[in-house]
Amino acid sequence: MATPIRTVTGTHGDPLTEAIELTKRLKLPHIRRALTDLIPTAKAQRWDPAEVVRVLLSEEAAGRDAANLRTRRKRAGFPAGKTFGDWDETASSIPRPTQDSLKMLEWVTRKENLCICGPSGTGKSHFTEALGQAAIEAGMTVAWFTIEDLGALVRRHRADDSLARAMARLIRTDLIIVDDIGLLPVSPDAAEGFYRLVDAAYERRALAVSSNLHPSGFDEIMPKTLATATVDRLLHHAHVVVTQGDSFRLNQATSGQGVIPLR
């Protein structure tokens, strides 16, 4: 037997005003914003009641999706807002088929890693951030770090012995990006943080790493024993991409494209 419809008794005021109050009570902000314009339109065009409900619920769903997207992007901590919209795929030394395959993000869902290494200015950070932005757009969660950020994380949580819990929370993220390894020697805390992250994420979450050094050379910037253990886990399920060529930034600077010309 069908469940009877529960009738909600109004206060005999303006139905639209009462509906707006109900959206506040039920925390439906996107429906509330749509109601004022939608109801007169629905009356004038004699919409079916089911269509009115469908449009209002669609507005709420779209609004929540957009809010969730903004929240995930903010929590990711991206440094520059780089996306594939401003990425020149023809100028990159990364083969086009490789770019296209990585953009599909199947490696993230398979919990595989990505190591992009090469000279400074060859698009490593831009490409990894653009991948992170694409993952956000696909509904995934992303976290962005420098390796020294991981060192700060170790110092912050070592005092109360909560580092293991901090790493457990971190690897709830679908994709974790560690940028710009190899420019400077790595502090002991950062080396420990990087190892702990790689170890915690191993076969559980996807990692993307950009570095001036190939991972096989990480023992040049961190203790050899720690580097060996880190790289062993990092590369086991990893796609290694090597960039080549001159710095994009230097080329733009020498060709006068790095600034707006003086008048």
C-alpha positions as CSV (number, residue, x, y, z in Angstrom):
1,M,0.0,0.0,0.0
2,A,1.3,3.5,-0.9
3,T,2.5,5.6,1.9
4,P,0.1,8.5,2.5
5,I,1.4,12.0,1.8
6,R,1.9,14.0,4.9
7,T,0.3,17.4,4.5
8,V,2.2,20.3,6.0
9,T,-0.1,23.0,7.2
10,G,1.0,26.5,6.3
11,T,0.5,29.7,8.2
12,H,-1.8,31.1,5.5
13,G,0.9,33.7,4.6
14,D,2.6,34.0,1.3
15,P,3.5,30.4,0.1
16,L,6.7,31.6,-1.6
17,T,7.9,33.3,1.6
18,E,7.1,30.1,3.6
19,A,8.9,28.0,1.0
20,I,12.0,30.2,1.4
21,E,11.8,29.8,5.2
22,L,11.6,26.0,4.8
23,T,14.7,26.0,2.6
24,K,16.6,27.8,5.4
25,R,15.4,25.3,7.9
26,L,16.4,22.4,5.7
27,K,19.7,24.0,4.6
28,L,18.9,24.1,0.9
29,P,20.6,27.4,-0.1
30,H,20.7,26.7,-3.9
31,I,17.0,26.0,-4.1
32,R,16.4,29.2,-2.0
33,R,18.3,31.3,-4.5
34,A,16.4,29.8,-7.5
35,L,12.9,30.0,-6.0
36,T,12.3,33.7,-6.5
37,D,12.9,33.6,-10.3
38,L,11.7,30.1,-10.9
39,I,8.2,30.1,-9.4
40,P,6.9,33.1,-11.5
41,T,8.4,31.5,-14.6
42,A,6.8,28.1,-13.8
43,K,3.4,29.8,-13.3
44,A,3.6,31.8,-16.5
45,Q,4.6,28.9,-18.6
46,R,2.3,26.4,-16.8
47,W,5.0,23.9,-16.0
48,D,4.1,20.5,-14.8
49,P,4.7,20.3,-11.0
50,A,7.1,17.5,-11.4
51,E,9.2,19.7,-13.7
52,V,9.3,22.4,-11.0
53,V,10.6,19.9,-8.5
54,R,13.1,18.5,-11.0
55,V,14.5,21.9,-11.8
56,L,14.8,22.9,-8.1
57,L,16.5,19.7,-7.2
58,S,18.9,20.1,-10.1
59,E,19.8,23.6,-8.9
60,E,20.6,22.3,-5.5
61,A,22.6,19.4,-6.8
62,A,24.6,21.6,-9.2
63,G,25.2,24.2,-6.4
64,R,26.4,21.5,-4.0
65,D,28.7,20.1,-6.7
66,A,30.2,23.5,-7.4
67,A,30.7,24.1,-3.6
68,N,32.4,20.8,-3.2
69,L,34.7,21.5,-6.1
70,R,35.7,24.8,-4.6
71,T,36.3,23.1,-1.2
72,R,38.4,20.3,-2.8
73,R,40.5,22.8,-4.8
74,K,41.1,25.0,-1.7
75,R,42.1,22.0,0.4
76,A,44.5,20.8,-2.2
77,G,46.8,23.8,-1.6
78,F,47.8,24.3,-5.2
79,P,50.6,26.9,-5.5
80,A,49.8,28.7,-8.8
81,G,46.4,27.6,-10.3
82,K,48.0,26.0,-13.3
83,T,45.7,23.9,-15.5
84,F,45.7,22.2,-18.9
85,G,43.9,25.3,-20.1
86,D,47.2,27.2,-20.2
87,W,49.4,24.2,-20.9
88,D,51.1,24.0,-24.4
89,E,51.2,20.3,-25.0
90,T,53.1,20.8,-28.3
91,A,55.9,22.6,-26.6
92,S,56.5,19.9,-23.9
93,S,59.1,17.2,-24.3
94,I,56.7,14.7,-22.8
95,P,55.4,12.6,-25.7
96,R,51.8,13.4,-26.7
97,P,50.5,9.9,-26.1
98,T,52.0,9.9,-22.6
99,Q,50.4,13.2,-21.9
100,D,47.0,11.9,-23.1
101,S,47.3,8.7,-21.1
102,L,48.2,10.5,-17.9
103,K,45.3,13.0,-18.3
104,M,42.9,10.1,-18.3
105,L,43.8,9.6,-14.6
106,E,43.4,5.8,-14.7
107,W,46.8,5.6,-13.0
108,V,45.3,7.4,-10.0
109,T,42.4,5.0,-9.7
110,R,44.9,2.1,-9.9
111,K,46.9,3.7,-7.1
112,E,50.0,3.9,-9.2
113,N,52.7,6.6,-8.9
114,L,54.1,9.2,-11.3
115,C,57.7,10.5,-11.3
116,I,58.4,13.4,-13.6
117,C,62.1,14.4,-13.6
118,G,64.2,16.7,-15.7
119,P,65.9,20.1,-15.8
120,S,64.4,23.2,-14.2
121,G,61.9,25.1,-16.3
122,T,60.8,22.1,-18.5
123,G,57.1,22.1,-17.3
124,K,57.3,19.5,-14.5
125,S,55.4,21.5,-11.8
126,H,52.9,22.9,-14.4
127,F,52.1,19.4,-15.7
128,T,51.7,17.8,-12.2
129,E,49.6,20.7,-11.0
130,A,47.4,20.5,-14.1
131,L,47.0,16.8,-13.4
132,G,46.0,17.6,-9.9
133,Q,43.4,20.1,-11.1
134,A,42.0,17.6,-13.5
135,A,41.7,15.1,-10.7
136,I,39.8,17.7,-8.7
137,E,37.4,18.3,-11.6
138,A,36.9,14.5,-11.8
139,G,35.7,14.4,-8.2
140,M,38.9,13.3,-6.6
141,T,40.7,14.7,-3.6
142,V,44.3,16.1,-4.0
143,A,47.0,17.3,-1.6
144,W,50.0,19.4,-2.8
145,F,53.3,19.6,-0.9
146,T,56.9,20.5,-1.3
147,I,59.3,18.1,0.4
148,E,60.1,20.7,3.1
149,D,56.3,20.9,3.8
150,L,56.6,17.3,4.8
151,G,59.5,18.2,7.1
152,A,57.4,20.8,8.8
153,L,54.6,18.1,9.2
154,V,57.1,15.8,10.9
155,R,58.2,18.5,13.3
156,R,54.7,19.6,14.1
157,H,53.5,16.1,15.0
158,R,56.6,14.7,16.6
159,A,56.1,16.7,19.8
160,D,52.9,14.8,20.7
161,D,53.7,11.5,18.9
162,S,50.9,12.0,16.4
163,L,52.8,11.6,13.2
164,A,51.4,8.2,12.4
165,R,47.9,9.5,12.7
166,A,48.7,12.6,10.6
167,M,50.0,10.3,7.8
168,A,46.9,8.1,8.1
169,R,44.7,11.2,7.6
170,L,46.9,12.3,4.7
171,I,46.6,9.1,2.7
172,R,42.8,9.4,2.6
173,T,43.5,11.7,-0.3
174,D,43.2,10.2,-3.7
175,L,46.3,11.9,-5.2
176,I,49.2,13.3,-3.3
177,I,51.7,15.5,-5.1
178,V,55.2,16.3,-3.9
179,D,56.9,19.1,-6.0
180,D,60.4,20.3,-6.7
181,I,62.6,17.6,-5.1
182,G,66.3,17.9,-5.8
183,L,66.8,21.7,-6.0
184,L,68.3,21.8,-2.5
185,P,69.7,19.3,0.0
186,V,66.8,17.7,1.9
187,S,66.6,18.3,5.7
188,P,66.6,15.2,7.9
189,D,63.0,15.9,8.9
190,A,61.9,16.3,5.3
191,A,63.7,13.1,4.3
192,E,61.9,11.3,7.1
193,G,58.5,12.9,6.1
194,F,59.0,11.9,2.5
195,Y,59.8,8.3,3.4
196,R,56.9,8.1,5.8
197,L,54.5,9.4,3.1
198,V,55.8,7.0,0.4
199,D,55.6,4.1,2.8
200,A,52.1,4.9,4.1
201,A,50.8,5.5,0.5
202,Y,52.4,2.4,-0.9
203,E,49.8,0.4,-2.9
204,R,47.1,2.5,-1.1
205,R,47.1,5.9,-2.8
206,A,48.6,7.5,-5.9
207,L,51.7,9.7,-5.6
208,A,53.0,12.2,-8.2
209,V,56.5,13.5,-7.7
210,S,58.4,16.2,-9.7
211,S,62.2,16.4,-9.3
212,N,65.3,17.8,-10.9
213,L,66.9,14.4,-10.1
214,H,65.9,11.0,-11.3
215,P,64.7,9.0,-8.3
216,S,67.8,6.8,-8.6
217,G,69.8,9.9,-7.6
218,F,67.9,10.7,-4.5
219,D,70.8,9.4,-2.4
220,E,72.6,12.6,-3.4
221,I,70.2,14.8,-1.4
222,M,69.1,12.5,1.5
223,P,70.7,9.6,3.5
224,K,71.4,6.6,1.3
225,T,69.6,4.1,3.5
226,L,66.5,6.2,3.6
227,A,66.7,7.1,-0.1
228,T,67.0,3.4,-1.0
229,A,63.9,2.4,1.0
230,T,61.9,5.4,-0.3
231,V,62.8,4.9,-4.0
232,D,62.1,1.1,-3.7
233,R,58.5,1.8,-2.7
234,L,58.1,4.8,-4.9
235,L,59.1,3.2,-8.2
236,H,57.6,-0.2,-7.7
237,H,54.3,0.9,-9.3
238,A,55.4,4.1,-11.0
239,H,55.4,5.7,-14.4
240,V,58.7,7.6,-14.9
241,V,58.6,10.5,-17.3
242,V,61.8,12.4,-18.2
243,T,61.5,16.0,-19.5
244,Q,64.2,17.5,-21.6
245,G,65.2,20.8,-23.3
246,D,65.8,24.4,-22.3
247,S,63.8,26.2,-19.6
248,F,60.5,27.7,-20.8
249,R,61.0,30.6,-18.4
250,L,64.5,31.4,-19.6
251,N,63.3,31.2,-23.3
252,Q,60.5,33.6,-22.5
253,A,62.8,35.9,-20.7
254,T,65.4,36.1,-23.4
255,S,62.7,36.6,-26.1
256,G,61.1,39.4,-24.2
257,Q,57.9,37.4,-23.4
258,G,58.4,37.4,-19.7
259,V,57.2,41.0,-19.1
260,I,54.9,43.6,-20.7
261,P,57.1,45.8,-22.8
262,L,57.9,49.2,-21.3
263,R,56.4,52.2,-23.0
